[in-house]
Amino acid sequence: MKRIHWILLGIITVVSFVFEMTQEPHHWWERIPGFYIYFGFIGCVAIIVISKALGKRFIQKDEDYYDVR
């Protein structure tokens, strides 16, 4: 990326943090630092684990699936 893109990205990041820290929390979980980071990570891991389990259960067949018939 060009240097101006990195500078703009840094400015936007700093402004975002300033606005986020000055905002009044509306719910109890907004008072937990980094809550949405943890929530997103746990949600992503849950989607991966559930999709792998469903894939093994409904899509994956035995090795001799076509040989038996």
mmCIF file as Biopython writes it, N, C-alpha, C and O atoms, coordinates in Angstrom:
data_model
#
loop_
_atom_site.group_PDB
_atom_site.id
_atom_site.type_symbol
_atom_site.label_atom_id
_atom_site.label_alt_id
_atom_site.label_comp_id
_atom_site.label_asym_id
_atom_site.label_entity_id
_atom_site.label_seq_id
_atom_site.pdbx_PDB_ins_code
_atom_site.Cartn_x
_atom_site.Cartn_y
_atom_site.Cartn_z
_atom_site.occupancy
_atom_site.B_iso_or_equiv
_atom_site.auth_seq_id
_atom_site.auth_asym_id
_atom_site.pdbx_PDB_model_num
ATOM 1   N N  . MET A ? 1  ? 0.842   -1.188  0.000  1.0 0.0 1  A 1 
ATOM 2   C CA . MET A ? 1  ? 0.000   0.000   0.000  1.0 0.0 1  A 1 
ATOM 3   C C  . MET A ? 1  ? 0.880   1.240   0.000  1.0 0.0 1  A 1 
ATOM 4   O O  . MET A ? 1  ? 2.022   1.232   0.460  1.0 0.0 1  A 1 
ATOM 5   N N  . LYS A ? 2  ? 0.315   2.274   -0.519 1.0 0.0 2  A 1 
ATOM 6   C CA . LYS A ? 2  ? 1.053   3.527   -0.549 1.0 0.0 2  A 1 
ATOM 7   C C  . LYS A ? 2  ? 1.111   4.125   0.853  1.0 0.0 2  A 1 
ATOM 8   O O  . LYS A ? 2  ? 0.308   3.793   1.726  1.0 0.0 2  A 1 
ATOM 9   N N  . ARG A ? 3  ? 2.058   4.992   1.039  1.0 0.0 3  A 1 
ATOM 10  C CA . ARG A ? 3  ? 2.265   5.619   2.345  1.0 0.0 3  A 1 
ATOM 11  C C  . ARG A ? 3  ? 1.024   6.385   2.808  1.0 0.0 3  A 1 
ATOM 12  O O  . ARG A ? 3  ? 0.693   6.363   3.993  1.0 0.0 3  A 1 
ATOM 13  N N  . ILE A ? 4  ? 0.341   7.055   1.892  1.0 0.0 4  A 1 
ATOM 14  C CA . ILE A ? 4  ? -0.851  7.824   2.266  1.0 0.0 4  A 1 
ATOM 15  C C  . ILE A ? 4  ? -1.960  6.911   2.785  1.0 0.0 4  A 1 
ATOM 16  O O  . ILE A ? 4  ? -2.727  7.304   3.665  1.0 0.0 4  A 1 
ATOM 17  N N  . HIS A ? 5  ? -2.048  5.697   2.247  1.0 0.0 5  A 1 
ATOM 18  C CA . HIS A ? 5  ? -3.055  4.756   2.733  1.0 0.0 5  A 1 
ATOM 19  C C  . HIS A ? 5  ? -2.781  4.356   4.185  1.0 0.0 5  A 1 
ATOM 20  O O  . HIS A ? 5  ? -3.707  4.265   4.990  1.0 0.0 5  A 1 
ATOM 21  N N  . TRP A ? 6  ? -1.513  4.120   4.517  1.0 0.0 6  A 1 
ATOM 22  C CA . TRP A ? 6  ? -1.160  3.758   5.892  1.0 0.0 6  A 1 
ATOM 23  C C  . TRP A ? 6  ? -1.434  4.918   6.841  1.0 0.0 6  A 1 
ATOM 24  O O  . TRP A ? 6  ? -1.897  4.712   7.963  1.0 0.0 6  A 1 
ATOM 25  N N  . ILE A ? 7  ? -1.149  6.129   6.392  1.0 0.0 7  A 1 
ATOM 26  C CA . ILE A ? 7  ? -1.404  7.307   7.230  1.0 0.0 7  A 1 
ATOM 27  C C  . ILE A ? 7  ? -2.900  7.463   7.477  1.0 0.0 7  A 1 
ATOM 28  O O  . ILE A ? 7  ? -3.324  7.689   8.610  1.0 0.0 7  A 1 
ATOM 29  N N  . LEU A ? 8  ? -3.701  7.342   6.419  1.0 0.0 8  A 1 
ATOM 30  C CA . LEU A ? 8  ? -5.154  7.443   6.578  1.0 0.0 8  A 1 
ATOM 31  C C  . LEU A ? 8  ? -5.700  6.328   7.465  1.0 0.0 8  A 1 
ATOM 32  O O  . LEU A ? 8  ? -6.593  6.564   8.279  1.0 0.0 8  A 1 
ATOM 33  N N  . LEU A ? 9  ? -5.173  5.121   7.312  1.0 0.0 9  A 1 
ATOM 34  C CA . LEU A ? 9  ? -5.601  4.008   8.157  1.0 0.0 9  A 1 
ATOM 35  C C  . LEU A ? 9  ? -5.287  4.285   9.625  1.0 0.0 9  A 1 
ATOM 36  O O  . LEU A ? 9  ? -6.110  4.004   10.496 1.0 0.0 9  A 1 
ATOM 37  N N  . GLY A ? 10 ? -4.110  4.829   9.906  1.0 0.0 10 A 1 
ATOM 38  C CA . GLY A ? 10 ? -3.745  5.177   11.282 1.0 0.0 10 A 1 
ATOM 39  C C  . GLY A ? 10 ? -4.643  6.255   11.857 1.0 0.0 10 A 1 
ATOM 40  O O  . GLY A ? 10 ? -5.063  6.162   13.010 1.0 0.0 10 A 1 
ATOM 41  N N  . ILE A ? 11 ? -4.941  7.276   11.068 1.0 0.0 11 A 1 
ATOM 42  C CA . ILE A ? 11 ? -5.815  8.360   11.536 1.0 0.0 11 A 1 
ATOM 43  C C  . ILE A ? 11 ? -7.216  7.829   11.821 1.0 0.0 11 A 1 
ATOM 44  O O  . ILE A ? 11 ? -7.805  8.155   12.852 1.0 0.0 11 A 1 
ATOM 45  N N  . ILE A ? 12 ? -7.749  7.020   10.920 1.0 0.0 12 A 1 
ATOM 46  C CA . ILE A ? 12 ? -9.085  6.458   11.121 1.0 0.0 12 A 1 
ATOM 47  C C  . ILE A ? 12 ? -9.117  5.560   12.352 1.0 0.0 12 A 1 
ATOM 48  O O  . ILE A ? 12 ? -10.102 5.570   13.091 1.0 0.0 12 A 1 
ATOM 49  N N  . THR A ? 13 ? -8.067  4.790   12.587 1.0 0.0 13 A 1 
ATOM 50  C CA . THR A ? 13 ? -8.003  3.919   13.758 1.0 0.0 13 A 1 
ATOM 51  C C  . THR A ? 13 ? -7.990  4.728   15.046 1.0 0.0 13 A 1 
ATOM 52  O O  . THR A ? 13 ? -8.709  4.400   15.990 1.0 0.0 13 A 1 
ATOM 53  N N  . VAL A ? 14 ? -7.182  5.778   15.095 1.0 0.0 14 A 1 
ATOM 54  C CA . VAL A ? 14 ? -7.110  6.624   16.292 1.0 0.0 14 A 1 
ATOM 55  C C  . VAL A ? 14 ? -8.448  7.304   16.549 1.0 0.0 14 A 1 
ATOM 56  O O  . VAL A ? 14 ? -8.919  7.332   17.686 1.0 0.0 14 A 1 
ATOM 57  N N  . VAL A ? 15 ? -9.062  7.849   15.514 1.0 0.0 15 A 1 
ATOM 58  C CA . VAL A ? 15 ? -10.362 8.512   15.676 1.0 0.0 15 A 1 
ATOM 59  C C  . VAL A ? 15 ? -11.411 7.510   16.145 1.0 0.0 15 A 1 
ATOM 60  O O  . VAL A ? 15 ? -12.248 7.838   16.986 1.0 0.0 15 A 1 
ATOM 61  N N  . SER A ? 16 ? -11.372 6.300   15.611 1.0 0.0 16 A 1 
ATOM 62  C CA . SER A ? 16 ? -12.313 5.265   16.028 1.0 0.0 16 A 1 
ATOM 63  C C  . SER A ? 16 ? -12.153 4.931   17.511 1.0 0.0 16 A 1 
ATOM 64  O O  . SER A ? 16 ? -13.144 4.807   18.231 1.0 0.0 16 A 1 
ATOM 65  N N  . PHE A ? 17 ? -10.901 4.786   17.969 1.0 0.0 17 A 1 
ATOM 66  C CA . PHE A ? 17 ? -10.669 4.509   19.389 1.0 0.0 17 A 1 
ATOM 67  C C  . PHE A ? 17 ? -11.134 5.663   20.267 1.0 0.0 17 A 1 
ATOM 68  O O  . PHE A ? 17 ? -11.703 5.431   21.333 1.0 0.0 17 A 1 
ATOM 69  N N  . VAL A ? 18 ? -10.905 6.891   19.844 1.0 0.0 18 A 1 
ATOM 70  C CA . VAL A ? 18 ? -11.328 8.053   20.633 1.0 0.0 18 A 1 
ATOM 71  C C  . VAL A ? 18 ? -12.845 8.074   20.758 1.0 0.0 18 A 1 
ATOM 72  O O  . VAL A ? 18 ? -13.370 8.278   21.853 1.0 0.0 18 A 1 
ATOM 73  N N  . PHE A ? 19 ? -13.556 7.866   19.655 1.0 0.0 19 A 1 
ATOM 74  C CA . PHE A ? 19 ? -15.018 7.868   19.714 1.0 0.0 19 A 1 
ATOM 75  C C  . PHE A ? 19 ? -15.549 6.695   20.520 1.0 0.0 19 A 1 
ATOM 76  O O  . PHE A ? 19 ? -16.565 6.823   21.204 1.0 0.0 19 A 1 
ATOM 77  N N  . GLU A ? 20 ? -14.880 5.560   20.449 1.0 0.0 20 A 1 
ATOM 78  C CA . GLU A ? 20 ? -15.339 4.395   21.195 1.0 0.0 20 A 1 
ATOM 79  C C  . GLU A ? 20 ? -15.131 4.576   22.696 1.0 0.0 20 A 1 
ATOM 80  O O  . GLU A ? 20 ? -15.970 4.145   23.487 1.0 0.0 20 A 1 
ATOM 81  N N  . MET A ? 21 ? -14.046 5.195   23.095 1.0 0.0 21 A 1 
ATOM 82  C CA . MET A ? 21 ? -13.765 5.380   24.519 1.0 0.0 21 A 1 
ATOM 83  C C  . MET A ? 21 ? -14.621 6.479   25.146 1.0 0.0 21 A 1 
ATOM 84  O O  . MET A ? 21 ? -14.838 6.470   26.358 1.0 0.0 21 A 1 
ATOM 85  N N  . THR A ? 22 ? -15.106 7.417   24.351 1.0 0.0 22 A 1 
ATOM 86  C CA . THR A ? 22 ? -15.914 8.504   24.912 1.0 0.0 22 A 1 
ATOM 87  C C  . THR A ? 22 ? -17.395 8.195   24.887 1.0 0.0 22 A 1 
ATOM 88  O O  . THR A ? 22 ? -18.188 8.968   25.425 1.0 0.0 22 A 1 
ATOM 89  N N  . GLN A ? 23 ? -17.792 7.096   24.282 1.0 0.0 23 A 1 
ATOM 90  C CA . GLN A ? 23 ? -19.196 6.736   24.194 1.0 0.0 23 A 1 
ATOM 91  C C  . GLN A ? 23 ? -19.659 6.125   25.516 1.0 0.0 23 A 1 
ATOM 92  O O  . GLN A ? 23 ? -18.940 5.338   26.132 1.0 0.0 23 A 1 
ATOM 93  N N  . GLU A ? 24 ? -20.865 6.496   25.941 1.0 0.0 24 A 1 
ATOM 94  C CA . GLU A ? 24 ? -21.437 5.927   27.158 1.0 0.0 24 A 1 
ATOM 95  C C  . GLU A ? 24 ? -21.946 4.517   26.870 1.0 0.0 24 A 1 
ATOM 96  O O  . GLU A ? 24 ? -22.660 4.308   25.889 1.0 0.0 24 A 1 
ATOM 97  N N  . PRO A ? 25 ? -21.588 3.550   27.709 1.0 0.0 25 A 1 
ATOM 98  C CA . PRO A ? 25 ? -22.086 2.185   27.482 1.0 0.0 25 A 1 
ATOM 99  C C  . PRO A ? 25 ? -23.582 2.094   27.793 1.0 0.0 25 A 1 
ATOM 100 O O  . PRO A ? 25 ? -24.048 2.606   28.811 1.0 0.0 25 A 1 
ATOM 101 N N  . HIS A ? 26 ? -24.320 1.439   26.905 1.0 0.0 26 A 1 
ATOM 102 C CA . HIS A ? 26 ? -25.759 1.281   27.100 1.0 0.0 26 A 1 
ATOM 103 C C  . HIS A ? 26 ? -26.094 -0.037  27.791 1.0 0.0 26 A 1 
ATOM 104 O O  . HIS A ? 26 ? -27.124 -0.151  28.455 1.0 0.0 26 A 1 
ATOM 105 N N  . HIS A ? 27 ? -25.232 -1.020  27.635 1.0 0.0 27 A 1 
ATOM 106 C CA . HIS A ? 27 ? -25.480 -2.339  28.210 1.0 0.0 27 A 1 
ATOM 107 C C  . HIS A ? 27 ? -24.284 -2.738  29.068 1.0 0.0 27 A 1 
ATOM 108 O O  . HIS A ? 27 ? -23.200 -2.173  28.927 1.0 0.0 27 A 1 
ATOM 109 N N  . TRP A ? 28 ? -24.480 -3.713  29.959 1.0 0.0 28 A 1 
ATOM 110 C CA . TRP A ? 28 ? -23.417 -4.099  30.890 1.0 0.0 28 A 1 
ATOM 111 C C  . TRP A ? 28 ? -22.217 -4.685  30.166 1.0 0.0 28 A 1 
ATOM 112 O O  . TRP A ? 28 ? -21.085 -4.513  30.619 1.0 0.0 28 A 1 
ATOM 113 N N  . TRP A ? 29 ? -22.435 -5.377  29.049 1.0 0.0 29 A 1 
ATOM 114 C CA . TRP A ? 29 ? -21.308 -6.012  28.359 1.0 0.0 29 A 1 
ATOM 115 C C  . TRP A ? 29 ? -20.441 -5.005  27.611 1.0 0.0 29 A 1 
ATOM 116 O O  . TRP A ? 29 ? -19.309 -5.323  27.248 1.0 0.0 29 A 1 
ATOM 117 N N  . GLU A ? 30 ? -20.937 -3.829  27.380 1.0 0.0 30 A 1 
ATOM 118 C CA . GLU A ? 30 ? -20.127 -2.803  26.726 1.0 0.0 30 A 1 
ATOM 119 C C  . GLU A ? 30 ? -19.078 -2.224  27.675 1.0 0.0 30 A 1 
ATOM 120 O O  . GLU A ? 30 ? -18.163 -1.530  27.232 1.0 0.0 30 A 1 
ATOM 121 N N  . ARG A ? 31 ? -19.202 -2.499  28.964 1.0 0.0 31 A 1 
ATOM 122 C CA . ARG A ? 31 ? -18.202 -2.041  29.938 1.0 0.0 31 A 1 
ATOM 123 C C  . ARG A ? 31 ? -16.992 -2.971  29.989 1.0 0.0 31 A 1 
ATOM 124 O O  . ARG A ? 31 ? -15.952 -2.594  30.529 1.0 0.0 31 A 1 
ATOM 125 N N  . ILE A ? 32 ? -17.110 -4.172  29.440 1.0 0.0 32 A 1 
ATOM 126 C CA . ILE A ? 32 ? -16.006 -5.133  29.429 1.0 0.0 32 A 1 
ATOM 127 C C  . ILE A ? 32 ? -15.053 -4.757  28.298 1.0 0.0 32 A 1 
ATOM 128 O O  . ILE A ? 32 ? -15.461 -4.726  27.137 1.0 0.0 32 A 1 
ATOM 129 N N  . PRO A ? 33 ? -13.791 -4.470  28.616 1.0 0.0 33 A 1 
ATOM 130 C CA . PRO A ? 33 ? -12.848 -4.093  27.555 1.0 0.0 33 A 1 
ATOM 131 C C  . PRO A ? 33 ? -12.630 -5.239  26.564 1.0 0.0 33 A 1 
ATOM 132 O O  . PRO A ? 33 ? -12.334 -6.366  26.962 1.0 0.0 33 A 1 
ATOM 133 N N  . GLY A ? 34 ? -12.775 -4.945  25.292 1.0 0.0 34 A 1 
ATOM 134 C CA . GLY A ? 34 ? -12.549 -5.933  24.249 1.0 0.0 34 A 1 
ATOM 135 C C  . GLY A ? 34 ? -13.638 -6.980  24.125 1.0 0.0 34 A 1 
ATOM 136 O O  . GLY A ? 34 ? -13.404 -8.049  23.562 1.0 0.0 34 A 1 
ATOM 137 N N  . PHE A ? 35 ? -14.832 -6.691  24.643 1.0 0.0 35 A 1 
ATOM 138 C CA . PHE A ? 35 ? -15.907 -7.686  24.626 1.0 0.0 35 A 1 
ATOM 139 C C  . PHE A ? 35 ? -16.231 -8.141  23.213 1.0 0.0 35 A 1 
ATOM 140 O O  . PHE A ? 35 ? -16.375 -9.339  22.967 1.0 0.0 35 A 1 
ATOM 141 N N  . TYR A ? 36 ? -16.347 -7.206  22.289 1.0 0.0 36 A 1 
ATOM 142 C CA . TYR A ? 36 ? -16.737 -7.570  20.929 1.0 0.0 36 A 1 
ATOM 143 C C  . TYR A ? 36 ? -15.636 -8.352  20.216 1.0 0.0 36 A 1 
ATOM 144 O O  . TYR A ? 36 ? -15.924 -9.130  19.307 1.0 0.0 36 A 1 
ATOM 145 N N  . ILE A ? 37 ? -14.398 -8.157  20.610 1.0 0.0 37 A 1 
ATOM 146 C CA . ILE A ? 37 ? -13.304 -8.959  20.061 1.0 0.0 37 A 1 
ATOM 147 C C  . ILE A ? 37 ? -13.461 -10.415 20.508 1.0 0.0 37 A 1 
ATOM 148 O O  . ILE A ? 37 ? -13.387 -11.333 19.692 1.0 0.0 37 A 1 
ATOM 149 N N  . TYR A ? 38 ? -13.677 -10.614 21.801 1.0 0.0 38 A 1 
ATOM 150 C CA . TYR A ? 38 ? -13.849 -11.969 22.328 1.0 0.0 38 A 1 
ATOM 151 C C  . TYR A ? 38 ? -15.121 -12.613 21.780 1.0 0.0 38 A 1 
ATOM 152 O O  . TYR A ? 38 ? -15.121 -13.790 21.419 1.0 0.0 38 A 1 
ATOM 153 N N  . PHE A ? 39 ? -16.193 -11.844 21.720 1.0 0.0 39 A 1 
ATOM 154 C CA . PHE A ? 39 ? -17.471 -12.343 21.221 1.0 0.0 39 A 1 
ATOM 155 C C  . PHE A ? 39 ? -17.341 -12.794 19.766 1.0 0.0 39 A 1 
ATOM 156 O O  . PHE A ? 39 ? -17.848 -13.852 19.394 1.0 0.0 39 A 1 
ATOM 157 N N  . GLY A ? 40 ? -16.672 -12.003 18.956 1.0 0.0 40 A 1 
ATOM 158 C CA . GLY A ? 40 ? -16.470 -12.359 17.556 1.0 0.0 40 A 1 
ATOM 159 C C  . GLY A ? 40 ? -15.604 -13.589 17.394 1.0 0.0 40 A 1 
ATOM 160 O O  . GLY A ? 40 ? -15.890 -14.447 16.560 1.0 0.0 40 A 1 
ATOM 161 N N  . PHE A ? 41 ? -14.538 -13.684 18.191 1.0 0.0 41 A 1 
ATOM 162 C CA . PHE A ? 41 ? -13.648 -14.843 18.110 1.0 0.0 41 A 1 
ATOM 163 C C  . PHE A ? 41 ? -14.369 -16.115 18.531 1.0 0.0 41 A 1 
ATOM 164 O O  . PHE A ? 41 ? -14.275 -17.136 17.850 1.0 0.0 41 A 1 
ATOM 165 N N  . ILE A ? 42 ? -15.088 -16.063 19.649 1.0 0.0 42 A 1 
ATOM 166 C CA . ILE A ? 42 ? -15.816 -17.240 20.126 1.0 0.0 42 A 1 
ATOM 167 C C  . ILE A ? 42 ? -16.905 -17.628 19.127 1.0 0.0 42 A 1 
ATOM 168 O O  . ILE A ? 42 ? -17.126 -18.814 18.881 1.0 0.0 42 A 1 
ATOM 169 N N  . GLY A ? 43 ? -17.586 -16.634 18.551 1.0 0.0 43 A 1 
ATOM 170 C CA . GLY A ? 43 ? -18.600 -16.925 17.542 1.0 0.0 43 A 1 
ATOM 171 C C  . GLY A ? 43 ? -18.010 -17.585 16.315 1.0 0.0 43 A 1 
ATOM 172 O O  . GLY A ? 43 ? -18.601 -18.516 15.768 1.0 0.0 43 A 1 
ATOM 173 N N  . CYS A ? 44 ? -16.856 -17.117 15.875 1.0 0.0 44 A 1 
ATOM 174 C CA . CYS A ? 44 ? -16.185 -17.696 14.709 1.0 0.0 44 A 1 
ATOM 175 C C  . CYS A ? 44 ? -15.767 -19.136 14.987 1.0 0.0 44 A 1 
ATOM 176 O O  . CYS A ? 44 ? -15.961 -20.012 14.145 1.0 0.0 44 A 1 
ATOM 177 N N  . VAL A ? 45 ? -15.202 -19.382 16.147 1.0 0.0 45 A 1 
ATOM 178 C CA . VAL A ? 45 ? -14.800 -20.747 16.513 1.0 0.0 45 A 1 
ATOM 179 C C  . VAL A ? 45 ? -16.027 -21.652 16.597 1.0 0.0 45 A 1 
ATOM 180 O O  . VAL A ? 45 ? -15.977 -22.804 16.166 1.0 0.0 45 A 1 
ATOM 181 N N  . ALA A ? 46 ? -17.125 -21.141 17.148 1.0 0.0 46 A 1 
ATOM 182 C CA . ALA A ? 46 ? -18.349 -21.943 17.246 1.0 0.0 46 A 1 
ATOM 183 C C  . ALA A ? 46 ? -18.886 -22.298 15.864 1.0 0.0 46 A 1 
ATOM 184 O O  . ALA A ? 46 ? -19.313 -23.430 15.641 1.0 0.0 46 A 1 
ATOM 185 N N  . ILE A ? 47 ? -18.868 -21.344 14.931 1.0 0.0 47 A 1 
ATOM 186 C CA . ILE A ? 47 ? -19.330 -21.629 13.573 1.0 0.0 47 A 1 
ATOM 187 C C  . ILE A ? 47 ? -18.466 -22.707 12.929 1.0 0.0 47 A 1 
ATOM 188 O O  . ILE A ? 47 ? -18.988 -23.601 12.263 1.0 0.0 47 A 1 
ATOM 189 N N  . ILE A ? 48 ? -17.156 -22.635 13.119 1.0 0.0 48 A 1 
ATOM 190 C CA . ILE A ? 48 ? -16.252 -23.626 12.531 1.0 0.0 48 A 1 
ATOM 191 C C  . ILE A ? 48 ? -16.502 -25.006 13.129 1.0 0.0 48 A 1 
ATOM 192 O O  . ILE A ? 48 ? -16.598 -25.990 12.395 1.0 0.0 48 A 1 
ATOM 193 N N  . VAL A ? 49 ? -16.608 -25.086 14.450 1.0 0.0 49 A 1 
ATOM 194 C CA . VAL A ? 49 ? -16.806 -26.383 15.110 1.0 0.0 49 A 1 
ATOM 195 C C  . VAL A ? 49 ? -18.150 -26.989 14.713 1.0 0.0 49 A 1 
ATOM 196 O O  . VAL A ? 49 ? -18.225 -28.181 14.415 1.0 0.0 49 A 1 
ATOM 197 N N  . ILE A ? 50 ? -19.203 -26.187 14.706 1.0 0.0 50 A 1 
ATOM 198 C CA . ILE A ? 50 ? -20.533 -26.695 14.356 1.0 0.0 50 A 1 
ATOM 199 C C  . ILE A ? 50 ? -20.579 -27.136 12.900 1.0 0.0 50 A 1 
ATOM 200 O O  . ILE A ? 50 ? -21.155 -28.179 12.588 1.0 0.0 50 A 1 
ATOM 201 N N  . SER A ? 51 ? -19.980 -26.357 12.007 1.0 0.0 51 A 1 
ATOM 202 C CA . SER A ? 51 ? -20.009 -26.735 10.589 1.0 0.0 51 A 1 
ATOM 203 C C  . SER A ? 51 ? -19.193 -28.000 10.332 1.0 0.0 51 A 1 
ATOM 204 O O  . SER A ? 51 ? -19.577 -28.817 9.495  1.0 0.0 51 A 1 
ATOM 205 N N  . LYS A ? 52 ? -18.084 -28.176 11.033 1.0 0.0 52 A 1 
ATOM 206 C CA . LYS A ? 52 ? -17.305 -29.409 10.878 1.0 0.0 52 A 1 
ATOM 207 C C  . LYS A ? 52 ? -18.102 -30.609 11.390 1.0 0.0 52 A 1 
ATOM 208 O O  . LYS A ? 52 ? -18.089 -31.673 10.771 1.0 0.0 52 A 1 
ATOM 209 N N  . ALA A ? 53 ? -18.792 -30.441 12.514 1.0 0.0 53 A 1 
ATOM 210 C CA . ALA A ? 53 ? -19.590 -31.540 13.057 1.0 0.0 53 A 1 
ATOM 211 C C  . ALA A ? 53 ? -20.737 -31.898 12.114 1.0 0.0 53 A 1 
ATOM 212 O O  . ALA A ? 53 ? -21.006 -33.076 11.880 1.0 0.0 53 A 1 
ATOM 213 N N  . LEU A ? 54 ? -21.410 -30.886 11.574 1.0 0.0 54 A 1 
ATOM 214 C CA . LEU A ? 54 ? -22.497 -31.153 10.634 1.0 0.0 54 A 1 
ATOM 215 C C  . LEU A ? 54 ? -21.971 -31.787 9.349  1.0 0.0 54 A 1 
ATOM 216 O O  . LEU A ? 54 ? -22.616 -32.669 8.781  1.0 0.0 54 A 1 
ATOM 217 N N  . GLY A ? 55 ? -20.819 -31.346 8.895  1.0 0.0 55 A 1 
ATOM 218 C CA . GLY A ? 55 ? -20.226 -31.925 7.693  1.0 0.0 55 A 1 
ATOM 219 C C  . GLY A ? 55 ? -19.867 -33.382 7.884  1.0 0.0 55 A 1 
ATOM 220 O O  . GLY A ? 55 ? -20.102 -34.203 6.997  1.0 0.0 55 A 1 
ATOM 221 N N  . LYS A ? 56 ? -19.300 -33.711 9.032  1.0 0.0 56 A 1 
ATOM 222 C CA . LYS A ? 56 ? -18.959 -35.111 9.303  1.0 0.0 56 A 1 
ATOM 223 C C  . LYS A ? 56 ? -20.217 -35.959 9.445  1.0 0.0 56 A 1 
ATOM 224 O O  . LYS A ? 56 ? -20.242 -37.120 9.037  1.0 0.0 56 A 1 
ATOM 225 N N  . ARG A ? 57 ? -21.247 -35.380 10.020 1.0 0.0 57 A 1 
ATOM 226 C CA . ARG A ? 57 ? -22.479 -36.135 10.270 1.0 0.0 57 A 1 
ATOM 227 C C  . ARG A ? 57 ? -23.270 -36.384 8.990  1.0 0.0 57 A 1 
ATOM 228 O O  . ARG A ? 57 ? -23.731 -37.502 8.761  1.0 0.0 57 A 1 
ATOM 229 N N  . PHE A ? 58 ? -23.435 -35.362 8.154  1.0 0.0 58 A 1 
ATOM 230 C CA . PHE A ? 58 ? -24.352 -35.471 7.027  1.0 0.0 58 A 1 
ATOM 231 C C  . PHE A ? 58 ? -23.679 -35.591 5.661  1.0 0.0 58 A 1 
ATOM 232 O O  . PHE A ? 58 ? -24.284 -36.143 4.742  1.0 0.0 58 A 1 
ATOM 233 N N  . ILE A ? 59 ? -22.468 -35.104 5.493  1.0 0.0 59 A 1 
ATOM 234 C CA . ILE A ? 59 ? -21.850 -35.074 4.170  1.0 0.0 59 A 1 
ATOM 235 C C  . ILE A ? 59 ? -20.808 -36.168 3.994  1.0 0.0 59 A 1 
ATOM 236 O O  . ILE A ? 59 ? -20.794 -36.843 2.964  1.0 0.0 59 A 1 
ATOM 237 N N  . GLN A ? 60 ? -19.940 -36.355 4.975  1.0 0.0 60 A 1 
ATOM 238 C CA . GLN A ? 60 ? -18.845 -37.317 4.843  1.0 0.0 60 A 1 
ATOM 239 C C  . GLN A ? 60 ? -19.389 -38.747 4.869  1.0 0.0 60 A 1 
ATOM 240 O O  . GLN A ? 60 ? -20.211 -39.100 5.714  1.0 0.0 60 A 1 
ATOM 241 N N  . LYS A ? 61 ? -18.917 -39.550 3.935  1.0 0.0 61 A 1 
ATOM 242 C CA . LYS A ? 61 ? -19.335 -40.953 3.848  1.0 0.0 61 A 1 
ATOM 243 C C  . LYS A ? 61 ? -18.165 -41.859 4.222  1.0 0.0 61 A 1 
ATOM 244 O O  . LYS A ? 61 ? -17.017 -41.417 4.263  1.0 0.0 61 A 1 
ATOM 245 N N  . ASP A ? 62 ? -18.463 -43.122 4.494  1.0 0.0 62 A 1 
ATOM 246 C CA . ASP A ? 62 ? -17.415 -44.097 4.793  1.0 0.0 62 A 1 
ATOM 247 C C  . ASP A ? 62 ? -16.525 -44.301 3.573  1.0 0.0 62 A 1 
ATOM 248 O O  . ASP A ? 62 ? -16.916 -43.990 2.448  1.0 0.0 62 A 1 
ATOM 249 N N  . GLU A ? 63 ? -15.322 -44.828 3.805  1.0 0.0 63 A 1 
ATOM 250 C CA . GLU A ? 63 ? -14.381 -45.046 2.708  1.0 0.0 63 A 1 
ATOM 251 C C  . GLU A ? 63 ? -14.909 -46.051 1.691  1.0 0.0 63 A 1 
ATOM 252 O O  . GLU A ? 63 ? -14.652 -45.906 0.496  1.0 0.0 63 A 1 
ATOM 253 N N  . ASP A ? 64 ? -15.637 -47.057 2.138  1.0 0.0 64 A 1 
ATOM 254 C CA . ASP A ? 64 ? -16.146 -48.080 1.219  1.0 0.0 64 A 1 
ATOM 255 C C  . ASP A ? 64 ? -17.608 -47.828 0.834  1.0 0.0 64 A 1 
ATOM 256 O O  . ASP A ? 64 ? -18.326 -48.777 0.518  1.0 0.0 64 A 1 
ATOM 257 N N  . TYR A ? 65 ? -18.046 -46.612 0.854  1.0 0.0 65 A 1 
ATOM 258 C CA . TYR A ? 65 ? -19.445 -46.269 0.570  1.0 0.0 65 A 1 
ATOM 259 C C  . TYR A ? 65 ? -19.850 -46.723 -0.829 1.0 0.0 65 A 1 
ATOM 260 O O  . TYR A ? 65 ? -20.926 -47.297 -1.000 1.0 0.0 65 A 1 
ATOM 261 N N  . TYR A ? 66 ? -19.010 -46.477 -1.829 1.0 0.0 66 A 1 
ATOM 262 C CA . TYR A ? 66 ? -19.349 -46.839 -3.201 1.0 0.0 66 A 1 
ATOM 263 C C  . TYR A ? 66 ? -19.031 -48.303 -3.511 1.0 0.0 66 A 1 
ATOM 264 O O  . TYR A ? 66 ? -19.578 -48.853 -4.467 1.0 0.0 66 A 1 
ATOM 265 N N  . ASP A ? 67 ? -18.179 -48.934 -2.743 1.0 0.0 67 A 1 
ATOM 266 C CA . ASP A ? 67 ? -17.827 -50.330 -2.981 1.0 0.0 67 A 1 
ATOM 267 C C  . ASP A ? 67 ? -18.913 -51.288 -2.504 1.0 0.0 67 A 1 
ATOM 268 O O  . ASP A ? 67 ? -19.057 -52.375 -3.064 1.0 0.0 67 A 1 
ATOM 269 N N  . VAL A ? 68 ? -19.665 -50.916 -1.503 1.0 0.0 68 A 1 
ATOM 270 C CA . VAL A ? 68 ? -20.673 -51.789 -0.910 1.0 0.0 68 A 1 
ATOM 271 C C  . VAL A ? 68 ? -21.824 -52.003 -1.880 1.0 0.0 68 A 1 
ATOM 272 O O  . VAL A ? 68 ? -22.373 -53.103 -1.938 1.0 0.0 68 A 1 
ATOM 273 N N  . ARG A ? 69 ? -22.193 -51.019 -2.619 1.0 0.0 69 A 1 
ATOM 274 C CA . ARG A ? 69 ? -23.350 -51.115 -3.515 1.0 0.0 69 A 1 
ATOM 275 C C  . ARG A ? 69 ? -23.072 -51.953 -4.676 1.0 0.0 69 A 1 
ATOM 276 O O  . ARG A ? 69 ? -23.941 -52.136 -5.528 1.0 0.0 69 A 1 
#
